[in-house]
Amino acid sequence: MAPTKVSDADLRAYLEAGHSQAEAARHFGVSEPAIHQRLKRLRVLTTRVVALEQAGRVVEEKLTATARLEGVQQVIDDELAWAVKQARQEGADRGALVDIILKLAGGSAIDARTTRHPG
């Protein structure tokens, strides 16, 4: 690749100072299409950088959400273990504890008291 006549930083500074692309071409001694192509390449690079930064934030947010969910799951598991232990003790109010256990187990568990088979 041939060396460039103007640096990206110089071109940006010149354009940000309010000059047109045509003026930049004359100022730096290059063609207008050369300025246009350079700006197009810079936009692509900028878009890639922004996309990578956003991807990084998304990954961080997902990791944070995953960690929070893991913490919630640990609390539920601890409470479930406690409820099961309590239900196994002599004289425990198993009816009340069964409701707690079923709720902690995910709510999709079927209440064992309503699914007993006649026997």
C-alpha positions as CSV (number, residue, x, y, z in Angstrom):
1,M,0.0,0.0,0.0
2,A,1.4,3.4,-0.9
3,P,2.1,5.8,1.9
4,T,-0.7,8.4,2.5
5,K,-0.1,12.1,1.9
6,V,-2.3,13.1,4.8
7,S,-2.8,11.5,8.2
8,D,-6.3,10.5,9.4
9,A,-5.9,12.9,12.3
10,D,-4.9,15.8,10.1
11,L,-7.8,15.2,7.7
12,R,-10.3,15.0,10.5
13,A,-9.0,18.2,12.2
14,Y,-9.2,20.1,8.9
15,L,-12.7,18.9,8.1
16,E,-13.9,19.5,11.7
17,A,-12.6,23.1,11.4
18,G,-15.4,23.6,8.9
19,H,-13.6,23.0,5.5
20,S,-15.3,21.0,2.7
21,Q,-14.0,17.8,1.2
22,A,-13.1,19.8,-2.0
23,E,-11.1,22.3,0.1
24,A,-9.4,19.4,1.9
25,A,-8.4,17.9,-1.4
26,R,-6.8,21.1,-2.6
27,H,-5.2,21.8,0.8
28,F,-3.6,18.4,1.0
29,G,-2.8,18.1,-2.8
30,V,-5.0,15.0,-3.4
31,S,-8.1,14.3,-5.5
32,E,-11.6,14.7,-4.1
33,P,-12.3,11.0,-4.7
34,A,-9.2,10.2,-2.5
35,I,-10.6,12.3,0.3
36,H,-14.0,10.7,-0.1
37,Q,-12.5,7.2,0.0
38,R,-10.4,8.0,3.1
39,L,-13.5,9.3,4.9
40,K,-15.5,6.2,3.8
41,R,-12.7,4.0,5.3
42,L,-12.7,6.1,8.5
43,R,-16.4,5.7,8.9
44,V,-16.1,1.9,8.5
45,L,-13.4,1.8,11.1
46,T,-15.3,4.0,13.4
47,T,-18.4,1.8,13.0
48,R,-16.4,-1.2,13.8
49,V,-15.0,0.4,17.0
50,V,-18.4,1.4,18.1
51,A,-19.8,-2.0,17.4
52,L,-17.0,-3.7,19.4
53,E,-17.5,-1.3,22.3
54,Q,-21.3,-2.0,22.3
55,A,-20.6,-5.8,22.1
56,G,-18.3,-5.5,25.1
57,R,-21.0,-3.7,27.1
58,V,-23.6,-6.3,26.1
59,V,-21.3,-9.1,27.3
60,E,-20.7,-7.4,30.6
61,E,-24.4,-6.8,31.1
62,K,-25.1,-10.5,30.4
63,L,-22.4,-11.6,32.7
64,T,-23.8,-9.3,35.4
65,A,-27.3,-10.6,34.8
66,T,-26.0,-14.2,34.9
67,A,-24.2,-13.6,38.2
68,R,-27.3,-12.1,39.7
69,L,-29.5,-15.0,38.6
70,E,-27.0,-17.5,40.0
71,G,-27.2,-15.6,43.3
72,V,-31.0,-15.8,43.3
73,Q,-30.8,-19.5,42.4
74,Q,-28.5,-20.1,45.3
75,V,-30.9,-18.4,47.7
76,I,-33.8,-20.5,46.4
77,D,-31.7,-23.7,46.6
78,D,-30.8,-22.9,50.2
79,E,-34.4,-22.2,51.2
80,L,-35.6,-25.4,49.4
81,A,-33.0,-27.4,51.4
82,W,-34.2,-25.8,54.6
83,A,-37.9,-26.5,53.8
84,V,-37.2,-30.2,52.9
85,K,-35.2,-30.6,56.1
86,Q,-38.0,-29.1,58.2
87,A,-40.6,-31.3,56.4
88,R,-38.7,-34.4,57.4
89,Q,-38.7,-33.6,61.1
90,E,-41.1,-35.4,63.4
91,G,-44.3,-33.4,64.0
92,A,-43.6,-30.9,61.2
93,D,-46.5,-29.2,59.5
94,R,-45.9,-30.9,56.2
95,G,-48.9,-29.4,54.5
96,A,-47.6,-25.9,54.9
97,L,-44.0,-27.0,54.0
98,V,-45.2,-28.8,50.9
99,D,-46.6,-25.5,49.5
100,I,-43.3,-23.8,50.2
101,I,-41.3,-26.6,48.7
102,L,-43.4,-26.6,45.5
103,K,-43.1,-22.8,45.2
104,L,-39.3,-22.9,45.6
105,A,-39.0,-25.8,43.2
106,G,-40.2,-23.6,40.4
107,G,-43.9,-23.3,40.5
108,S,-44.2,-25.8,37.7
109,A,-44.2,-28.8,40.1
110,I,-47.5,-30.3,40.6
111,D,-49.0,-30.3,44.1
112,A,-48.5,-33.9,45.2
113,R,-51.6,-33.6,47.4
114,T,-53.9,-33.2,44.4
115,T,-52.4,-35.9,42.3
116,R,-52.7,-38.9,44.7
117,H,-54.0,-42.0,43.0
118,P,-57.0,-43.6,44.7
119,G,-55.9,-46.8,46.1
